Structures are given as structure tokens and as C-alpha cells.
């Protein structure tokens, strides 16, 4: 048997025994993620969808270090903040505690949640369209050959890239600059308004919703500025499952693509 024939035989065996399994597993996990992030409607040919009515959820954010420094209550509707209440220790307000409520009249979106949902919806779309449909047609026409292997690996690489980006969205947040926070319209909806030296930000860190208050202090003598940061946080239970699924998808895809790569290396060395 020639090297090329051996390579094709090994690839065919691997595809036959693993392709249907990996596509079914990816679809199951991605469907669950899309359901939890309420982005199933963004996926074409999703199939039967159960009616989903978004509901608000309220989370209480507390500080792990100094519990009196910052407390917040946030009401979320999917990726949108619909209400925020804060309690912040501040020496320049009567009683030393500043309290305020925001019912924003402009959209206050946590971009990380939207981006994560969009990436996973695209990954599911690729899995259904190219994994279940196009790959199966390719196999029906020509069997498990080099063309079907190339399509399989292309789908897996695309899915891995998308879920990797989704994981990065959650675990490595791009925090707004102080200038961006100063110009951020939703935080201007607090009543009473935030103190002039306070900037506020909400973001996701892994499975936690974080509220960060930045106090910009200007030294009267030198004019130099320093920034004190206070944080409060709360776990978002649905993100625990989302991140677990994302890690599982990445691991499964990496494992199968490694098998194909090792097969190619072994054949090349013959």
C-alpha cells in the first residue's frame, strides 16, 4: 500500500468514527450557549424554537475587600442594564455615603455579552450549515476522502477560532479608558448625578459582573492626578455554564484536529 493510500485510509477511518460525534456534540453545546445568551434567533435554520421571553434579573454586587466602599444593584435584561443603584463611600457628600439610581433612557449594553453571543451564534451557524449539511453531502457524493477531510478541518478551525474569541470576550475584557468613561452617556442618567470626580464602569470578568468606580484625585499643590479604584462584583450563574461549554468545545475540537495533524506527521515521516 502506498503512502497516499495509507493516509487516505487512516483519514477515512478517523472521519467515519469521529465526524458525526464531534458535530453532534458541538451543536448540542452551542445550542445551549445560544439559548442561555438568548441569541438563538440569530441562527438560520435553527429548527424548532421554543418561545423565549426575556426576563429581568437583579444582581447584588459587593466588594471582597472593603464592603462599605462600593455596593451596587444591577438589573439585567439579556445583555442590557435596565437599572443600576450604587452606594459609594465618598468623603465630600453628607454622611459620607453617596447613593444614586440610574434608569437609563439610552441603551446601556454590556458589549462583552453581545459579542460572546454573536461569536457563538456564528459558530453554531457554521456547525449546522457546513458541518451537518455540506459535510454530509460531500461524504454522500464521494465518501470519506481528502476533500471531506479538508472541509471537516476547515469547519473545526472556524468553530475553534470563534469560541476562542468568545472566551476572550469574557475572560480578557477591554476596559474603557477614563476619557471613554467620562463621555459614556448611560452613566449620565444617574439621579442624583455622579460626583464630578467619580467615573463608573460595568464589565464582565470571566463569570462575574464587575462594577468599578474610579475616583480621580487632583493634588492641589502639584496638579498631578491619581486614581483610586473601588470594585464590587457578583457571579452570573448562566455564564459559569457558558464558559464551561466554551472550554469543552475548544478542548474537543483541539483534540480531534491534533489527531489529524499527528496522522499527517506520521504519514509524512514514512
C-alpha angles and dihedrals in degrees: 000000000000123000092250092050091049091049092051092047093051092045092048091052092049093047093046093051101037113025099075091043095051094046092049091049094047092049093049094050095042092048089054092049092049090049093050092048092041095235099120090111089065092065118088117223089013090153127221110002123197111226108266122199113190115233130198119247125198122214129189113216120202136177120251093205110035109011093191094053096074136359127171140181117203129188113204130196104190103302095343129096107221097173137011131186122186137188113194132178106237125165095208098061126077111272091013094262123099116205127185142159129214124201096174118216089197127062111277104193128177095223094199092064092049092047092048091050093048093050093050092045089054090048090053091047091054092046092053099038101039102019104044100023113028096032092049091050090049091053092046090054102043108005124235100331139141091282093055090045091054091049092047093051091045091054092046092049092050092049092047092051093049096048089045089056089046091053091049090052090059102036103036106039120192101230119212118249119246089254091053090049091049090055096040106121102205093063089057088069094075115120113235093029119250115266112269092249095051127088121184132206137177121200143150122255109187102301097345134092107221129199112198123190116196117200112198110206121193117201110229095211100049103016090230119141132225130185126220116197126207122186137193125180146182133194117247103213096203091056090058088063093040093053091044090053092046091052091047092051092049091049095048093048093045091050095053096043089050089055091054091046092050089049090053092048091050093049092046090054094055 
